[in-house]
Amino acid sequence: MQPHELRGWLFDLDGVLTDTARSHAEAWRRTFDELLGRRREAEGEHPALRPFDAVADYERYVDGRARHDGVRAFLASRGITLPEGRPDDPPDAETVGGVGNAKNALFLELVEEEGIDVFPESRRLVAALVEAGRCTGVVSASENCRAVLRAGRLGGLFYVVVDGVVARREGLVGKPAPDTFLYGAALLQLDPAAVAVVEDAPAGVAAGRAGGFGYVVGVARRAQPRQLLEAGADVVVGDLGDFAELFALLRRGVA
């Protein structure tokens, strides 16, 4: 199908709709560097304990993944295994749950300090899709998704929201598995082949491709276009302005 023929559009949140990826990356950096620093003090210098790279490590191991999946993936890359702990472990607990909650606390602090920026062309596309009668949804690994949507005044533009809270409740496997996107399509009562997925992370693009979605758009914010294409994107763009213009023209009966 061509983009204008698709009945539904599912968007990732961070890096696609809102510019919170920087806050996420900084929260991960501080969290992991504190953990790695404690290990260096106890064990001495070692290449596996080098600081977290807020670009390369963020994109490869945590971007687009559920929070605790990101903890496991990054630490595994350094040969570190922590006890699972519990989802509600305190932030100072050296467990997967504790590290994930420490990151989340830092992220919320940064959002409170810096606020939420929405990409203007993304907002314009979503509004144009709604006006053109398309079904829209957000599929995000973030458990703060609804709060971020409210802060960015985007909450009224989406028919469905599948976030980290929903994924945990429904037992959905996170990206790069397609489960959360497939759940979003089911909530919209649409076949995946009639739905577009819009993602900025290779893991999210791979999830859209694995789910058999009709069109997968990669938005090259942090990841390189080549990475998004290799993950399965049908097209890679710098922003969503061209799609917004397409649907604006359709609404006016020009295209």
C-alpha positions as CSV (number, residue, x, y, z in Angstrom):
1,M,0.0,0.0,0.0
2,Q,1.0,3.6,-0.5
3,P,1.1,5.8,2.6
4,H,-2.1,7.7,1.8
5,E,-4.0,4.3,1.5
6,L,-3.1,3.2,5.0
7,R,-5.9,3.3,7.6
8,G,-3.9,3.4,10.7
9,W,-0.6,5.0,11.9
10,L,1.3,3.9,15.0
11,F,4.0,6.2,16.4
12,D,6.8,5.7,18.8
13,L,6.9,8.5,21.4
14,D,10.5,9.5,22.3
15,G,12.4,10.8,19.3
16,V,9.4,10.6,17.0
17,L,6.7,12.8,18.6
18,T,8.6,14.3,21.5
19,D,12.2,15.4,21.9
20,T,12.8,13.5,25.1
21,A,15.5,11.2,23.8
22,R,18.2,13.5,25.1
23,S,16.7,13.3,28.6
24,H,16.5,9.5,28.4
25,A,20.0,9.2,27.2
26,E,21.3,11.5,30.0
27,A,19.3,9.6,32.6
28,W,20.8,6.3,31.4
29,R,24.3,7.8,31.3
30,R,24.1,9.0,34.9
31,T,22.6,5.8,36.1
32,F,25.0,3.4,34.4
33,D,28.1,5.5,35.1
34,E,27.3,5.5,38.8
35,L,27.0,1.7,38.8
36,L,30.1,1.2,36.7
37,G,32.0,3.7,38.9
38,R,31.2,1.6,42.0
39,R,32.5,-1.5,40.2
40,R,35.7,0.3,39.2
41,E,36.3,1.3,42.8
42,A,35.9,-2.3,44.0
43,E,37.6,-4.1,41.1
44,G,40.0,-1.6,39.5
45,E,40.0,-0.2,36.0
46,H,38.8,-2.6,33.3
47,P,37.6,-2.0,29.7
48,A,34.2,-3.5,30.5
49,L,33.8,-0.8,33.2
50,R,34.4,2.1,30.9
51,P,31.7,4.9,31.0
52,F,28.4,4.5,29.2
53,D,28.4,6.1,25.7
54,A,25.2,8.2,25.5
55,V,25.2,7.9,21.7
56,A,26.5,4.5,20.7
57,D,25.5,2.5,23.8
58,Y,22.1,4.3,24.0
59,E,21.2,3.5,20.4
60,R,22.4,-0.1,20.5
61,Y,21.2,-1.3,23.9
62,V,18.4,0.8,25.4
63,D,16.7,3.0,22.8
64,G,13.2,1.7,22.1
65,R,13.4,-1.1,24.6
66,A,11.4,-1.6,27.7
67,R,13.3,-0.1,30.7
68,H,14.4,-3.3,32.3
69,D,15.2,-4.9,29.0
70,G,17.5,-2.0,28.4
71,V,19.2,-2.6,31.7
72,R,19.8,-6.3,30.9
73,A,21.0,-5.6,27.4
74,F,23.6,-3.0,28.3
75,L,24.9,-4.8,31.3
76,A,25.2,-8.1,29.3
77,S,27.3,-6.2,26.7
78,R,29.8,-5.5,29.5
79,G,29.6,-9.0,31.0
80,I,27.7,-7.9,34.1
81,T,24.8,-9.8,35.5
82,L,22.6,-8.5,38.3
83,P,19.8,-10.1,40.3
84,E,16.4,-9.4,38.8
85,G,15.0,-8.1,42.1
86,R,11.4,-6.7,41.9
87,P,9.8,-4.1,39.7
88,D,9.3,-1.8,42.7
89,D,12.9,-2.1,44.0
90,P,14.2,1.2,45.4
91,P,16.6,3.1,43.1
92,D,19.6,2.3,45.3
93,A,19.1,-1.5,45.0
94,E,21.8,-3.1,42.8
95,T,19.2,-5.2,40.9
96,V,17.7,-5.0,37.4
97,G,14.6,-3.5,39.0
98,G,16.6,-1.0,41.1
99,V,18.8,0.2,38.2
100,G,15.7,0.7,36.0
101,N,13.9,2.7,38.7
102,A,17.0,4.8,39.3
103,K,17.0,5.7,35.6
104,N,13.3,6.5,35.7
105,A,13.6,8.8,38.7
106,L,16.4,10.7,37.0
107,F,14.4,11.0,33.8
108,L,11.4,12.5,35.6
109,E,13.7,15.0,37.3
110,L,15.1,16.1,33.9
111,V,11.6,16.4,32.4
112,E,10.5,18.5,35.4
113,E,13.6,20.7,35.0
114,E,13.6,21.0,31.2
115,G,10.0,20.4,30.1
116,I,8.7,18.6,27.0
117,D,9.4,19.6,23.4
118,V,7.2,18.3,20.7
119,F,8.5,18.1,17.1
120,P,6.3,20.5,15.2
121,E,6.1,18.5,12.0
122,S,5.2,15.4,14.0
123,R,2.3,17.2,15.6
124,R,1.2,18.6,12.3
125,L,1.2,15.1,10.7
126,V,-0.8,13.5,13.5
127,A,-3.4,16.3,13.4
128,A,-3.6,15.9,9.6
129,L,-4.1,12.2,9.9
130,V,-7.0,12.6,12.4
131,E,-8.6,15.2,10.2
132,A,-8.2,12.8,7.2
133,G,-10.1,10.1,9.1
134,R,-7.1,7.9,9.9
135,C,-6.7,5.9,13.1
136,T,-3.7,7.0,15.2
137,G,-1.9,5.4,18.2
138,V,1.2,5.6,20.3
139,V,3.3,2.5,21.0
140,S,6.1,3.2,23.4
141,A,8.2,1.3,25.8
142,S,8.0,4.2,28.3
143,E,5.9,3.8,31.4
144,N,5.7,7.6,31.5
145,C,4.1,7.8,28.1
146,R,0.7,9.2,29.1
147,A,2.3,11.8,31.4
148,V,4.6,12.9,28.5
149,L,1.7,13.1,26.1
150,R,-0.2,15.3,28.6
151,A,2.8,17.5,29.1
152,G,3.2,17.9,25.4
153,R,-0.6,18.5,24.9
154,L,-0.8,15.5,22.5
155,G,-3.2,13.3,24.5
156,G,-6.3,14.1,22.5
157,L,-4.8,13.1,19.2
158,F,-4.6,9.4,19.6
159,Y,-7.2,6.7,19.7
160,V,-5.0,4.1,21.5
161,V,-1.9,4.2,23.7
162,V,0.2,1.1,24.2
163,D,2.9,1.9,26.7
164,G,5.2,0.1,29.2
165,V,2.4,-0.1,31.7
166,V,0.1,-1.8,29.2
167,A,2.9,-4.1,28.0
168,R,3.6,-5.3,31.6
169,R,-0.1,-5.8,32.3
170,E,-0.7,-7.8,29.1
171,G,2.6,-9.7,29.2
172,L,3.7,-8.2,25.9
173,V,7.3,-8.7,24.8
174,G,9.1,-5.4,24.1
175,K,10.7,-4.2,20.9
176,P,12.4,-5.5,18.7
177,A,9.6,-8.1,19.1
178,P,6.4,-6.9,17.3
179,D,4.0,-7.7,20.1
180,T,3.3,-4.1,21.3
181,F,2.7,-2.8,17.7
182,L,0.5,-5.8,17.0
183,Y,-1.5,-5.1,20.1
184,G,-1.9,-1.5,19.0
185,A,-3.2,-2.6,15.6
186,A,-5.7,-5.0,17.3
187,L,-7.0,-2.2,19.5
188,L,-7.5,-0.1,16.3
189,Q,-9.3,-3.2,14.8
190,L,-7.0,-3.0,11.8
191,D,-4.9,-5.6,10.0
192,P,-1.2,-4.8,10.4
193,A,-0.9,-4.6,6.6
194,A,-3.2,-1.6,6.6
195,V,-1.1,0.2,9.3
196,A,2.1,2.3,9.2
197,V,4.7,2.2,11.9
198,V,6.8,5.3,12.6
199,E,10.0,4.8,14.6
200,D,13.4,6.4,15.2
201,A,15.1,3.4,16.8
202,P,16.5,0.3,14.9
203,A,14.7,-1.9,17.5
204,G,11.4,-0.3,16.8
205,V,11.8,-0.4,13.0
206,A,12.7,-4.1,13.3
207,A,9.5,-4.6,15.4
208,G,7.4,-3.0,12.7
209,R,9.0,-5.1,9.9
210,A,8.6,-8.3,12.0
211,G,4.9,-7.6,12.5
212,G,4.1,-7.4,8.9
213,F,3.0,-3.8,8.9
214,G,2.1,-2.1,5.6
215,Y,4.7,0.7,5.8
216,V,7.6,1.3,8.2
217,V,9.0,4.8,8.4
218,G,12.3,5.4,10.0
219,V,13.0,8.9,11.4
220,A,16.7,9.6,11.5
221,R,17.0,11.6,14.7
222,R,19.9,9.8,16.5
223,A,20.3,6.6,14.5
224,Q,21.9,6.7,11.1
225,P,19.7,6.2,8.0
226,R,21.7,3.1,7.1
227,Q,20.9,1.5,10.5
228,L,17.2,2.2,10.0
229,L,17.2,0.8,6.5
230,E,19.1,-2.3,7.6
231,A,16.5,-2.8,10.4
232,G,13.7,-2.9,7.7
233,A,12.5,0.6,7.1
234,D,10.7,1.2,3.8
235,V,11.8,4.9,3.9
236,V,14.0,7.0,6.1
237,V,13.3,10.7,6.6
238,G,14.8,13.5,8.7
239,D,11.4,14.7,9.9
240,L,7.7,14.0,9.1
241,G,7.0,17.2,7.2
242,D,6.6,15.6,3.8
243,F,3.9,13.2,5.2
244,A,2.2,16.0,7.0
245,E,2.0,17.9,3.7
246,L,0.7,14.8,1.8
247,F,-2.3,14.5,4.2
248,A,-2.9,18.2,4.2
249,L,-3.2,18.0,0.4
250,L,-5.5,15.0,0.6
251,R,-7.7,16.9,3.0
252,R,-8.0,19.8,0.5
253,G,-8.6,17.3,-2.4
254,V,-5.4,18.3,-4.2
255,A,-3.6,15.0,-4.0
